[in-house]
Each structure stands twice: as structure tokens, then as C-alpha cells.
Amino acid sequence: MIKADLVRKVMGAVDLSQAKANEAVNAVFDAMRDALTGGERIELRGFGVFLVKNRKRGIGRNPKTGVEVAIPPGKTIRFKPGKALRVID
């Protein structure tokens, strides 16, 4: 599923024009981006949790040349699915 598919789903579910549905989807994504950029946790009940985690520094290797490369510390986003999304085989 891509963003255009989400816009179509919103259009059908709420009976909005494509422009308004696109604005709504963009507003949600912008709010999520702003929260994660600020280091906040996003919890969507029944869907999952987005977390900002610290990534420790390390040593990587260029697969083509084999030369070691230092990987700086930073932040990364993790997603933990809620119970409704977990797939148990």
C-alpha cells in the first residue's frame, strides 16, 4: 500500500474530495514526523508504538572493498506492533 492508496481509503470512508483527503493524510504524517523529530513516543492503540531510540556507534565494513568504516552514534525509529497486528504462526 502506498500513500495514494491511503488517500483513496480516506476518501471512501469519510466521503471527502481527493484534495481534502490528501490534506488529512499529510496532516497526520506531518504531526507524526514532528513528534518523532522531537523525540516523542507515538502510541496508536490497537495499531502499535513508534519510538525514537539511541543507536550506539560501531564499526562497519564496506562490502565491496572490505575497508572498516566508523559508524557514528545517532537516533533511529523503531516500531512495535500492537496485539491486533502481531502475526502468530
N, CA, C and O atoms as a CHARMM CRD file, in Angstrom:
* protein
*
  356
    1    1 MET  N      0.85700  -1.17500   0.00000 PROA 1      0.00000
    2    1 MET  CA     0.00000   0.00000   0.00000 PROA 1      0.00000
    3    1 MET  C      0.90400   1.23900   0.00000 PROA 1      0.00000
    4    1 MET  O      1.90400   1.29800   0.71500 PROA 1      0.00000
    5    2 ILE  N      0.53900   2.18900  -0.79100 PROA 2      0.00000
    6    2 ILE  CA     1.28100   3.43900  -0.86400 PROA 2      0.00000
    7    2 ILE  C      0.38200   4.58700  -0.38500 PROA 2      0.00000
    8    2 ILE  O     -0.79800   4.38400  -0.10000 PROA 2      0.00000
    9    3 LYS  N      0.95000   5.77800  -0.30200 PROA 3      0.00000
   10    3 LYS  CA     0.21200   6.92700   0.21900 PROA 3      0.00000
   11    3 LYS  C     -1.05800   7.20100  -0.58700 PROA 3      0.00000
   12    3 LYS  O     -2.08800   7.54900  -0.00800 PROA 3      0.00000
   13    4 ALA  N     -1.00300   7.05000  -1.90300 PROA 4      0.00000
   14    4 ALA  CA    -2.18200   7.28000  -2.74200 PROA 4      0.00000
   15    4 ALA  C     -3.30900   6.31000  -2.37600 PROA 4      0.00000
   16    4 ALA  O     -4.48200   6.68000  -2.42300 PROA 4      0.00000
   17    5 ASP  N     -2.96500   5.08400  -2.01500 PROA 5      0.00000
   18    5 ASP  CA    -3.97800   4.11400  -1.58500 PROA 5      0.00000
   19    5 ASP  C     -4.62900   4.56000  -0.28300 PROA 5      0.00000
   20    5 ASP  O     -5.84000   4.42400  -0.11000 PROA 5      0.00000
   21    6 LEU  N     -3.81800   5.09700   0.64000 PROA 6      0.00000
   22    6 LEU  CA    -4.37600   5.61300   1.89000 PROA 6      0.00000
   23    6 LEU  C     -5.34000   6.76600   1.62600 PROA 6      0.00000
   24    6 LEU  O     -6.40200   6.85000   2.24200 PROA 6      0.00000
   25    7 VAL  N     -4.96400   7.64600   0.71500 PROA 7      0.00000
   26    7 VAL  CA    -5.82900   8.78000   0.37800 PROA 7      0.00000
   27    7 VAL  C     -7.16100   8.27400  -0.17300 PROA 7      0.00000
   28    7 VAL  O     -8.21700   8.79400   0.18800 PROA 7      0.00000
   29    8 ARG  N     -7.12000   7.26900  -1.04200 PROA 8      0.00000
   30    8 ARG  CA    -8.36100   6.70600  -1.59000 PROA 8      0.00000
   31    8 ARG  C     -9.21700   6.07100  -0.49500 PROA 8      0.00000
   32    8 ARG  O    -10.44100   6.20200  -0.51900 PROA 8      0.00000
   33    9 LYS  N     -8.59300   5.38600   0.46100 PROA 9      0.00000
   34    9 LYS  CA    -9.34000   4.77600   1.56600 PROA 9      0.00000
   35    9 LYS  C    -10.03000   5.84900   2.40900 PROA 9      0.00000
   36    9 LYS  O    -11.18400   5.68900   2.80600 PROA 9      0.00000
   37   10 VAL  N     -9.30900   6.95200   2.68100 PROA 10     0.00000
   38   10 VAL  CA    -9.90400   8.04500   3.45900 PROA 10     0.00000
   39   10 VAL  C    -11.04600   8.67000   2.68000 PROA 10     0.00000
   40   10 VAL  O    -12.08600   8.98900   3.25700 PROA 10     0.00000
   41   11 MET  N    -10.86700   8.85200   1.36600 PROA 11     0.00000
   42   11 MET  CA   -11.93000   9.41300   0.53200 PROA 11     0.00000
   43   11 MET  C    -13.20000   8.58300   0.64100 PROA 11     0.00000
   44   11 MET  O    -14.29300   9.13000   0.79200 PROA 11     0.00000
   45   12 GLY  N    -13.05800   7.26300   0.56500 PROA 12     0.00000
   46   12 GLY  CA   -14.21900   6.37700   0.61500 PROA 12     0.00000
   47   12 GLY  C    -14.84700   6.28400   1.98900 PROA 12     0.00000
   48   12 GLY  O    -16.06900   6.19900   2.11400 PROA 12     0.00000
   49   13 ALA  N    -14.01300   6.30000   3.03200 PROA 13     0.00000
   50   13 ALA  CA   -14.53100   6.11700   4.39500 PROA 13     0.00000
   51   13 ALA  C    -15.24700   7.34600   4.92300 PROA 13     0.00000
   52   13 ALA  O    -16.20600   7.21700   5.68400 PROA 13     0.00000
   53   14 VAL  N    -14.80600   8.53200   4.53700 PROA 14     0.00000
   54   14 VAL  CA   -15.33900   9.75900   5.12200 PROA 14     0.00000
   55   14 VAL  C    -16.06300  10.61600   4.09700 PROA 14     0.00000
   56   14 VAL  O    -16.58900  11.67600   4.43700 PROA 14     0.00000
   57   15 ASP  N    -16.09500  10.17800   2.86400 PROA 15     0.00000
   58   15 ASP  CA   -16.75900  10.90600   1.78600 PROA 15     0.00000
   59   15 ASP  C    -16.18600  12.32000   1.63200 PROA 15     0.00000
   60   15 ASP  O    -16.90500  13.31400   1.72800 PROA 15     0.00000
   61   16 LEU  N    -14.87200  12.37900   1.39200 PROA 16     0.00000
   62   16 LEU  CA   -14.16900  13.63700   1.16100 PROA 16     0.00000
   63   16 LEU  C    -13.67800  13.69800  -0.27600 PROA 16     0.00000
   64   16 LEU  O    -13.56100  12.67600  -0.95300 PROA 16     0.00000
   65   17 SER  N    -13.39100  14.91600  -0.73200 PROA 17     0.00000
   66   17 SER  CA   -12.76600  15.05200  -2.04900 PROA 17     0.00000
   67   17 SER  C    -11.32500  14.56600  -1.94400 PROA 17     0.00000
   68   17 SER  O    -10.78200  14.43000  -0.84800 PROA 17     0.00000
   69   18 GLN  N    -10.71800  14.30700  -3.09400 PROA 18     0.00000
   70   18 GLN  CA    -9.34300  13.81200  -3.09300 PROA 18     0.00000
   71   18 GLN  C     -8.39600  14.84300  -2.48100 PROA 18     0.00000
   72   18 GLN  O     -7.47200  14.47600  -1.75600 PROA 18     0.00000
   73   19 ALA  N     -8.61300  16.10900  -2.76200 PROA 19     0.00000
   74   19 ALA  CA    -7.74800  17.15900  -2.22000 PROA 19     0.00000
   75   19 ALA  C     -7.84100  17.21200  -0.69500 PROA 19     0.00000
   76   19 ALA  O     -6.81800  17.31700  -0.01800 PROA 19     0.00000
   77   20 LYS  N     -9.04400  17.14000  -0.15400 PROA 20     0.00000
   78   20 LYS  CA    -9.23600  17.19200   1.30200 PROA 20     0.00000
   79   20 LYS  C     -8.67300  15.93500   1.97200 PROA 20     0.00000
   80   20 LYS  O     -8.05400  16.01700   3.03300 PROA 20     0.00000
   81   21 ALA  N     -8.88900  14.77900   1.35100 PROA 21     0.00000
   82   21 ALA  CA    -8.35800  13.53700   1.90300 PROA 21     0.00000
   83   21 ALA  C     -6.83100  13.56000   1.89200 PROA 21     0.00000
   84   21 ALA  O     -6.19800  13.09200   2.83800 PROA 21     0.00000
   85   22 ASN  N     -6.24200  14.09900   0.83600 PROA 22     0.00000
   86   22 ASN  CA    -4.78200  14.20900   0.75200 PROA 22     0.00000
   87   22 ASN  C     -4.26500  15.14000   1.84800 PROA 22     0.00000
   88   22 ASN  O     -3.24000  14.85400   2.46600 PROA 22     0.00000
   89   23 GLU  N     -4.96100  16.24700   2.09300 PROA 23     0.00000
   90   23 GLU  CA    -4.57600  17.16900   3.17200 PROA 23     0.00000
   91   23 GLU  C     -4.64500  16.47500   4.53000 PROA 23     0.00000
   92   23 GLU  O     -3.77300  16.67500   5.37600 PROA 23     0.00000
   93   24 ALA  N     -5.68000  15.66200   4.74000 PROA 24     0.00000
   94   24 ALA  CA    -5.84400  14.96700   6.01500 PROA 24     0.00000
   95   24 ALA  C     -4.70300  13.96900   6.24000 PROA 24     0.00000
   96   24 ALA  O     -4.12400  13.91700   7.32500 PROA 24     0.00000
   97   25 VAL  N     -4.38900  13.19000   5.22100 PROA 25     0.00000
   98   25 VAL  CA    -3.29800  12.20900   5.33300 PROA 25     0.00000
   99   25 VAL  C     -1.97100  12.93100   5.56200 PROA 25     0.00000
  100   25 VAL  O     -1.17300  12.50500   6.39700 PROA 25     0.00000
  101   26 ASN  N     -1.72800  14.01700   4.83000 PROA 26     0.00000
  102   26 ASN  CA    -0.49600  14.78000   5.01800 PROA 26     0.00000
  103   26 ASN  C     -0.41200  15.37000   6.41900 PROA 26     0.00000
  104   26 ASN  O      0.66800  15.41100   7.00900 PROA 26     0.00000
  105   27 ALA  N     -1.53700  15.82600   6.95800 PROA 27     0.00000
  106   27 ALA  CA    -1.55700  16.40100   8.30300 PROA 27     0.00000
  107   27 ALA  C     -1.16900  15.34800   9.34200 PROA 27     0.00000
  108   27 ALA  O     -0.41400  15.64000  10.26900 PROA 27     0.00000
  109   28 VAL  N     -1.68000  14.13400   9.18900 PROA 28     0.00000
  110   28 VAL  CA    -1.33900  13.05600  10.12100 PROA 28     0.00000
  111   28 VAL  C      0.14800  12.73800  10.02500 PROA 28     0.00000
  112   28 VAL  O      0.82200  12.61900  11.04800 PROA 28     0.00000
  113   29 PHE  N      0.66300  12.60200   8.81600 PROA 29     0.00000
  114   29 PHE  CA     2.08000  12.28500   8.64200 PROA 29     0.00000
  115   29 PHE  C      2.96800  13.40200   9.16700 PROA 29     0.00000
  116   29 PHE  O      4.00500  13.13500   9.77400 PROA 29     0.00000
  117   30 ASP  N      2.57500  14.65000   8.93900 PROA 30     0.00000
  118   30 ASP  CA     3.36700  15.77800   9.43600 PROA 30     0.00000
  119   30 ASP  C      3.39600  15.79800  10.96500 PROA 30     0.00000
  120   30 ASP  O      4.43900  16.05500  11.56600 PROA 30     0.00000
  121   31 ALA  N      2.25600  15.52900  11.58800 PROA 31     0.00000
  122   31 ALA  CA     2.19300  15.50300  13.05000 PROA 31     0.00000
  123   31 ALA  C      3.07400  14.38100  13.60500 PROA 31     0.00000
  124   31 ALA  O      3.76300  14.56800  14.60800 PROA 31     0.00000
  125   32 MET  N      3.05000  13.22200  12.95300 PROA 32     0.00000
  126   32 MET  CA     3.89100  12.10800  13.39400 PROA 32     0.00000
  127   32 MET  C      5.36600  12.44600  13.21000 PROA 32     0.00000
  128   32 MET  O      6.18200  12.16300  14.08700 PROA 32     0.00000
  129   33 ARG  N      5.70800  13.04800  12.08200 PROA 33     0.00000
  130   33 ARG  CA     7.10200  13.41400  11.80800 PROA 33     0.00000
  131   33 ARG  C      7.60000  14.41600  12.84200 PROA 33     0.00000
  132   33 ARG  O      8.71500  14.28600  13.34900 PROA 33     0.00000
  133   34 ASP  N      6.76800  15.42500  13.16000 PROA 34     0.00000
  134   34 ASP  CA     7.16000  16.43600  14.13900 PROA 34     0.00000
  135   34 ASP  C      7.36200  15.81900  15.52600 PROA 34     0.00000
  136   34 ASP  O      8.31200  16.16400  16.22900 PROA 34     0.00000
  137   35 ALA  N      6.47800  14.91700  15.91200 PROA 35     0.00000
  138   35 ALA  CA     6.59400  14.27800  17.22200 PROA 35     0.00000
  139   35 ALA  C      7.86000  13.42700  17.30100 PROA 35     0.00000
  140   35 ALA  O      8.58700  13.49300  18.29200 PROA 35     0.00000
  141   36 LEU  N      8.12500  12.63800  16.27700 PROA 36     0.00000
  142   36 LEU  CA     9.31200  11.77900  16.29100 PROA 36     0.00000
  143   36 LEU  C     10.59300  12.59400  16.22400 PROA 36     0.00000
  144   36 LEU  O     11.58900  12.23600  16.85300 PROA 36     0.00000
  145   37 THR  N     10.57800  13.68700  15.46600 PROA 37     0.00000
  146   37 THR  CA    11.74700  14.56200  15.39900 PROA 37     0.00000
  147   37 THR  C     12.03400  15.17400  16.77100 PROA 37     0.00000
  148   37 THR  O     13.19200  15.39200  17.12600 PROA 37     0.00000
  149   38 GLY  N     10.99100  15.44500  17.53000 PROA 38     0.00000
  150   38 GLY  CA    11.14400  15.98000  18.87800 PROA 38     0.00000
  151   38 GLY  C     11.45800  14.92000  19.91800 PROA 38     0.00000
  152   38 GLY  O     11.57200  15.23900  21.10100 PROA 38     0.00000
  153   39 GLY  N     11.60000  13.66600  19.50700 PROA 39     0.00000
  154   39 GLY  CA    11.94300  12.59200  20.43300 PROA 39     0.00000
  155   39 GLY  C     10.76000  12.01300  21.17600 PROA 39     0.00000
  156   39 GLY  O     10.94400  11.25500  22.12800 PROA 39     0.00000
  157   40 GLU  N      9.54400  12.35300  20.76200 PROA 40     0.00000
  158   40 GLU  CA     8.35600  11.86100  21.44900 PROA 40     0.00000
  159   40 GLU  C      8.00600  10.44200  21.01100 PROA 40     0.00000
  160   40 GLU  O      8.41800   9.98100  19.94700 PROA 40     0.00000
  161   41 ARG  N      7.24300   9.77100  21.84900 PROA 41     0.00000
  162   41 ARG  CA     6.73500   8.42700  21.58100 PROA 41     0.00000
  163   41 ARG  C      5.32300   8.57200  21.03600 PROA 41     0.00000
  164   41 ARG  O      4.53600   9.36700  21.55100 PROA 41     0.00000
  165   42 ILE  N      4.99400   7.80300  19.98700 PROA 42     0.00000
  166   42 ILE  CA     3.64900   7.83500  19.42200 PROA 42     0.00000
  167   42 ILE  C      3.00200   6.48600  19.67700 PROA 42     0.00000
  168   42 ILE  O      3.50500   5.45400  19.23400 PROA 42     0.00000
  169   43 GLU  N      1.88800   6.49700  20.39200 PROA 43     0.00000
  170   43 GLU  CA     1.16500   5.26600  20.69500 PROA 43     0.00000
  171   43 GLU  C     -0.20300   5.32100  20.04600 PROA 43     0.00000
  172   43 GLU  O     -1.01500   6.18800  20.37000 PROA 43     0.00000
  173   44 LEU  N     -0.46200   4.39900  19.13200 PROA 44     0.00000
  174   44 LEU  CA    -1.75600   4.28900  18.46900 PROA 44     0.00000
  175   44 LEU  C     -2.39100   2.98400  18.94100 PROA 44     0.00000
  176   44 LEU  O     -2.02200   1.90300  18.48200 PROA 44     0.00000
  177   45 ARG  N     -3.34400   3.09400  19.85500 PROA 45     0.00000
  178   45 ARG  CA    -3.96000   1.90700  20.45900 PROA 45     0.00000
  179   45 ARG  C     -4.52000   0.98300  19.38400 PROA 45     0.00000
  180   45 ARG  O     -5.21400   1.42400  18.46700 PROA 45     0.00000
  181   46 GLY  N     -4.21000  -0.29300  19.50900 PROA 46     0.00000
  182   46 GLY  CA    -4.68500  -1.28500  18.56200 PROA 46     0.00000
  183   46 GLY  C     -3.83100  -1.37300  17.30900 PROA 46     0.00000
  184   46 GLY  O     -4.03800  -2.26400  16.48600 PROA 46     0.00000
  185   47 PHE  N     -2.87700  -0.46700  17.14900 PROA 47     0.00000
  186   47 PHE  CA    -2.00300  -0.48200  15.97100 PROA 47     0.00000
  187   47 PHE  C     -0.56100  -0.72900  16.37700 PROA 47     0.00000
  188   47 PHE  O      0.04800  -1.70900  15.94700 PROA 47     0.00000
  189   48 GLY  N     -0.01100   0.15300  17.20500 PROA 48     0.00000
  190   48 GLY  CA     1.35900  -0.03600  17.65100 PROA 48     0.00000
  191   48 GLY  C      1.96600   1.23700  18.21300 PROA 48     0.00000
  192   48 GLY  O      1.28700   2.24700  18.39900 PROA 48     0.00000
  193   49 VAL  N      3.26600   1.16200  18.47800 PROA 49     0.00000
  194   49 VAL  CA     4.00000   2.25900  19.09100 PROA 49     0.00000
  195   49 VAL  C      5.23600   2.57100  18.25000 PROA 49     0.00000
  196   49 VAL  O      5.97000   1.66900  17.84900 PROA 49     0.00000
  197   50 PHE  N      5.45400   3.85600  17.98900 PROA 50     0.00000
  198   50 PHE  CA     6.67100   4.32400  17.34100 PROA 50     0.00000
  199   50 PHE  C      7.55400   4.93700  18.42100 PROA 50     0.00000
  200   50 PHE  O      7.09600   5.76900  19.20400 PROA 50     0.00000
  201   51 LEU  N      8.82200   4.52600  18.46300 PROA 51     0.00000
  202   51 LEU  CA     9.76600   5.00400  19.46900 PROA 51     0.00000
  203   51 LEU  C     11.00900   5.55700  18.79500 PROA 51     0.00000
  204   51 LEU  O     11.41300   5.08100  17.73500 PROA 51     0.00000
  205   52 VAL  N     11.61700   6.57100  19.41700 PROA 52     0.00000
  206   52 VAL  CA    12.91700   7.05600  18.98400 PROA 52     0.00000
  207   52 VAL  C     13.94400   6.44100  19.93000 PROA 52     0.00000
  208   52 VAL  O     13.87700   6.65800  21.14000 PROA 52     0.00000
  209   53 LYS  N     14.88500   5.68100  19.39400 PROA 53     0.00000
  210   53 LYS  CA    15.88400   5.00100  20.20500 PROA 53     0.00000
  211   53 LYS  C     17.26400   5.50900  19.82900 PROA 53     0.00000
  212   53 LYS  O     17.49400   5.92900  18.69400 PROA 53     0.00000
  213   54 ASN  N     18.18200   5.47000  20.78600 PROA 54     0.00000
  214   54 ASN  CA    19.56600   5.80900  20.51200 PROA 54     0.00000
  215   54 ASN  C     20.25300   4.63000  19.83400 PROA 54     0.00000
  216   54 ASN  O     20.03700   3.47400  20.19900 PROA 54     0.00000
  217   55 ARG  N     21.07000   4.93700  18.85700 PROA 55     0.00000
  218   55 ARG  CA    21.84400   3.91000  18.15500 PROA 55     0.00000
  219   55 ARG  C     23.29900   4.09800  18.57100 PROA 55     0.00000
  220   55 ARG  O     23.84100   5.19600  18.43700 PROA 55     0.00000
  221   56 LYS  N     23.93100   3.05600  19.06800 PROA 56     0.00000
  222   56 LYS  CA    25.31000   3.19000  19.50800 PROA 56     0.00000
  223   56 LYS  C     26.27300   3.17200  18.32600 PROA 56     0.00000
  224   56 LYS  O     25.94400   2.67600  17.24800 PROA 56     0.00000
  225   57 ARG  N     27.44400   3.71100  18.54000 PROA 57     0.00000
  226   57 ARG  CA    28.44000   3.73500  17.48000 PROA 57     0.00000
  227   57 ARG  C     28.99700   2.33900  17.28800 PROA 57     0.00000
  228   57 ARG  O     28.87100   1.48300  18.16400 PROA 57     0.00000
  229   58 GLY  N     29.59500   2.12200  16.17200 PROA 58     0.00000
  230   58 GLY  CA    30.14300   0.80500  15.88500 PROA 58     0.00000
  231   58 GLY  C     31.09500   0.85700  14.71200 PROA 58     0.00000
  232   58 GLY  O     31.43400   1.92400  14.20100 PROA 58     0.00000
  233   59 ILE  N     31.51100  -0.31500  14.30500 PROA 59     0.00000
  234   59 ILE  CA    32.40300  -0.45500  13.17000 PROA 59     0.00000
  235   59 ILE  C     31.67000  -1.24600  12.10100 PROA 59     0.00000
  236   59 ILE  O     31.17500  -2.34400  12.35600 PROA 59     0.00000
  237   60 GLY  N     31.60500  -0.68600  10.91200 PROA 60     0.00000
  238   60 GLY  CA    31.00500  -1.36900   9.77700 PROA 60     0.00000
  239   60 GLY  C     32.09300  -1.72200   8.78100 PROA 60     0.00000
  240   60 GLY  O     33.26400  -1.39500   8.97300 PROA 60     0.00000
  241   61 ARG  N     31.69600  -2.38200   7.73300 PROA 61     0.00000
  242   61 ARG  CA    32.66000  -2.79100   6.72700 PROA 61     0.00000
  243   61 ARG  C     32.06300  -2.54300   5.35400 PROA 61     0.00000
  244   61 ARG  O     30.92000  -2.91500   5.08600 PROA 61     0.00000
  245   62 ASN  N     32.84200  -1.91100   4.48700 PROA 62     0.00000
  246   62 ASN  CA    32.42900  -1.71300   3.10700 PROA 62     0.00000
  247   62 ASN  C     32.45300  -3.07800   2.42800 PROA 62     0.00000
  248   62 ASN  O     33.52200  -3.68000   2.32300 PROA 62     0.00000
  249   63 PRO  N     31.31200  -3.58800   1.96300 PROA 63     0.00000
  250   63 PRO  CA    31.28000  -4.93800   1.39100 PROA 63     0.00000
  251   63 PRO  C     32.08400  -5.06700   0.09600 PROA 63     0.00000
  252   63 PRO  O     32.54100  -6.15600  -0.25100 PROA 63     0.00000
  253   64 LYS  N     32.25000  -3.97000  -0.59900 PROA 64     0.00000
  254   64 LYS  CA    32.97800  -4.03100  -1.86900 PROA 64     0.00000
  255   64 LYS  C     34.48900  -4.09000  -1.66000 PROA 64     0.00000
  256   64 LYS  O     35.18700  -4.87700  -2.30000 PROA 64     0.00000
  257   65 THR  N     34.98500  -3.24000  -0.75000 PROA 65     0.00000
  258   65 THR  CA    36.44000  -3.15700  -0.56200 PROA 65     0.00000
  259   65 THR  C     36.91900  -3.85100   0.69800 PROA 65     0.00000
  260   65 THR  O     38.10000  -4.18200   0.80300 PROA 65     0.00000
  261   66 GLY  N     36.04000  -4.07700   1.65000 PROA 66     0.00000
  262   66 GLY  CA    36.43000  -4.70600   2.90600 PROA 66     0.00000
  263   66 GLY  C     37.02400  -3.72800   3.90800 PROA 66     0.00000
  264   66 GLY  O     37.44500  -4.14100   4.98800 PROA 66     0.00000
  265   67 VAL  N     37.06800  -2.44800   3.57700 PROA 67     0.00000
  266   67 VAL  CA    37.62900  -1.43400   4.46200 PROA 67     0.00000
  267   67 VAL  C     36.66400  -1.16900   5.61400 PROA 67     0.00000
  268   67 VAL  O     35.45700  -1.04100   5.40800 PROA 67     0.00000
  269   68 GLU  N     37.21700  -1.08600   6.84900 PROA 68     0.00000
  270   68 GLU  CA    36.38200  -0.79000   8.00800 PROA 68     0.00000
  271   68 GLU  C     35.98400   0.67800   7.99800 PROA 68     0.00000
  272   68 GLU  O     36.76900   1.55100   7.62800 PROA 68     0.00000
  273   69 VAL  N     34.73000   0.93200   8.41800 PROA 69     0.00000
  274   69 VAL  CA    34.18400   2.28500   8.44600 PROA 69     0.00000
  275   69 VAL  C     33.56500   2.51500   9.82400 PROA 69     0.00000
  276   69 VAL  O     32.83200   1.66500  10.32800 PROA 69     0.00000
  277   70 ALA  N     33.86000   3.66500  10.43300 PROA 70     0.00000
  278   70 ALA  CA    33.27200   4.00400  11.73000 PROA 70     0.00000
  279   70 ALA  C     31.83300   4.45600  11.52000 PROA 70     0.00000
  280   70 ALA  O     31.55800   5.30200  10.67000 PROA 70     0.00000
  281   71 ILE  N     30.92200   3.89200  12.29400 PROA 71     0.00000
  282   71 ILE  CA    29.51400   4.27500  12.23800 PROA 71     0.00000
  283   71 ILE  C     29.24200   5.15100  13.45400 PROA 71     0.00000
  284   71 ILE  O     29.37300   4.68800  14.58700 PROA 71     0.00000
  285   72 PRO  N     28.86100   6.42400  13.23600 PROA 72     0.00000
  286   72 PRO  CA    28.66300   7.34000  14.36600 PROA 72     0.00000
  287   72 PRO  C     27.39100   7.00700  15.14100 PROA 72     0.00000
  288   72 PRO  O     26.46700   6.40000  14.59900 PROA 72     0.00000
  289   73 PRO  N     27.34800   7.41300  16.42800 PROA 73     0.00000
  290   73 PRO  CA    26.10300   7.20800  17.18000 PROA 73     0.00000
  291   73 PRO  C     25.01900   8.12200  16.62800 PROA 73     0.00000
  292   73 PRO  O     25.31400   9.15500  16.02800 PROA 73     0.00000
  293   74 GLY  N     23.79800   7.74700  16.82800 PROA 74     0.00000
  294   74 GLY  CA    22.69800   8.55200  16.32100 PROA 74     0.00000
  295   74 GLY  C     21.38200   8.08000  16.90000 PROA 74     0.00000
  296   74 GLY  O     21.34600   7.39700  17.92400 PROA 74     0.00000
  297   75 LYS  N     20.32100   8.44300  16.24600 PROA 75     0.00000
  298   75 LYS  CA    18.98500   8.03700  16.67700 PROA 75     0.00000
  299   75 LYS  C     18.29800   7.30700  15.52500 PROA 75     0.00000
  300   75 LYS  O     18.57100   7.57000  14.35400 PROA 75     0.00000
  301   76 THR  N     17.41500   6.39900  15.87600 PROA 76     0.00000
  302   76 THR  CA    16.66700   5.64900  14.88100 PROA 76     0.00000
  303   76 THR  C     15.23300   5.48000  15.37700 PROA 76     0.00000
  304   76 THR  O     14.95700   5.62500  16.56800 PROA 76     0.00000
  305   77 ILE  N     14.34000   5.17800  14.46800 PROA 77     0.00000
  306   77 ILE  CA    12.93000   4.99800  14.81900 PROA 77     0.00000
  307   77 ILE  C     12.61700   3.50900  14.81400 PROA 77     0.00000
  308   77 ILE  O     12.97700   2.79200  13.88100 PROA 77     0.00000
  309   78 ARG  N     11.95500   3.06000  15.84500 PROA 78     0.00000
  310   78 ARG  CA    11.53900   1.66400  15.96500 PROA 78     0.00000
  311   78 ARG  C     10.01900   1.61300  16.04400 PROA 78     0.00000
  312   78 ARG  O      9.37600   2.51900  16.57400 PROA 78     0.00000
  313   79 PHE  N      9.46400   0.53800  15.50700 PROA 79     0.00000
  314   79 PHE  CA     8.01600   0.32300  15.56800 PROA 79     0.00000
  315   79 PHE  C      7.76100  -0.98700  16.27900 PROA 79     0.00000
  316   79 PHE  O      8.35400  -2.01200  15.94200 PROA 79     0.00000
  317   80 LYS  N      6.87600  -0.95500  17.26500 PROA 80     0.00000
  318   80 LYS  CA     6.46800  -2.16000  17.98400 PROA 80     0.00000
  319   80 LYS  C      4.98200  -2.35000  17.71000 PROA 80     0.00000
  320   80 LYS  O      4.16700  -1.53800  18.14800 PROA 80     0.00000
  321   81 PRO  N      4.61700  -3.41200  16.99100 PROA 81     0.00000
  322   81 PRO  CA     3.20200  -3.60200  16.64200 PROA 81     0.00000
  323   81 PRO  C      2.35700  -3.92000  17.86700 PROA 81     0.00000
  324   81 PRO  O      2.82900  -4.53300  18.82400 PROA 81     0.00000
  325   82 GLY  N      1.09400  -3.49100  17.81900 PROA 82     0.00000
  326   82 GLY  CA     0.14600  -3.81100  18.87800 PROA 82     0.00000
  327   82 GLY  C     -0.36000  -5.22900  18.74700 PROA 82     0.00000
  328   82 GLY  O     -0.05100  -5.92000  17.77600 PROA 82     0.00000
  329   83 LYS  N     -1.13100  -5.66100  19.71400 PROA 83     0.00000
  330   83 LYS  CA    -1.62400  -7.04100  19.72300 PROA 83     0.00000
  331   83 LYS  C     -2.44500  -7.37400  18.48000 PROA 83     0.00000
  332   83 LYS  O     -2.36500  -8.49400  17.97500 PROA 83     0.00000
  333   84 ALA  N     -3.22100  -6.43500  17.98500 PROA 84     0.00000
  334   84 ALA  CA    -4.06900  -6.67500  16.81900 PROA 84     0.00000
  335   84 ALA  C     -3.23900  -6.89800  15.55100 PROA 84     0.00000
  336   84 ALA  O     -3.71100  -7.55000  14.62000 PROA 84     0.00000
  337   85 LEU  N     -2.01300  -6.36700  15.49900 PROA 85     0.00000
  338   85 LEU  CA    -1.18200  -6.51000  14.30300 PROA 85     0.00000
  339   85 LEU  C     -0.21100  -7.68400  14.37000 PROA 85     0.00000
  340   85 LEU  O      0.30900  -8.11900  13.34200 PROA 85     0.00000
  341   86 ARG  N      0.03100  -8.19100  15.55900 PROA 86     0.00000
  342   86 ARG  CA     1.01100  -9.27500  15.67700 PROA 86     0.00000
  343   86 ARG  C      0.50200 -10.51400  14.96600 PROA 86     0.00000
  344   86 ARG  O     -0.63600 -10.94200  15.15700 PROA 86     0.00000
  345   87 VAL  N      1.36000 -11.07300  14.15200 PROA 87     0.00000
  346   87 VAL  CA     1.01500 -12.29400  13.41800 PROA 87     0.00000
  347   87 VAL  C      1.69600 -13.46600  14.09300 PROA 87     0.00000
  348   87 VAL  O      2.92100 -13.50600  14.20700 PROA 87     0.00000
  349   88 ILE  N      0.90200 -14.40900  14.53300 PROA 88     0.00000
  350   88 ILE  CA     1.45300 -15.60400  15.19200 PROA 88     0.00000
  351   88 ILE  C      1.28100 -16.79100  14.24100 PROA 88     0.00000
  352   88 ILE  O      0.17200 -17.12200  13.81900 PROA 88     0.00000
  353   89 ASP  N      2.39200 -17.40700  13.92400 PROA 89     0.00000
  354   89 ASP  CA     2.34300 -18.56200  13.01100 PROA 89     0.00000
  355   89 ASP  C      2.07500 -19.82500  13.75400 PROA 89     0.00000
  356   89 ASP  O      2.00000 -20.89400  13.14800 PROA 89     0.00000
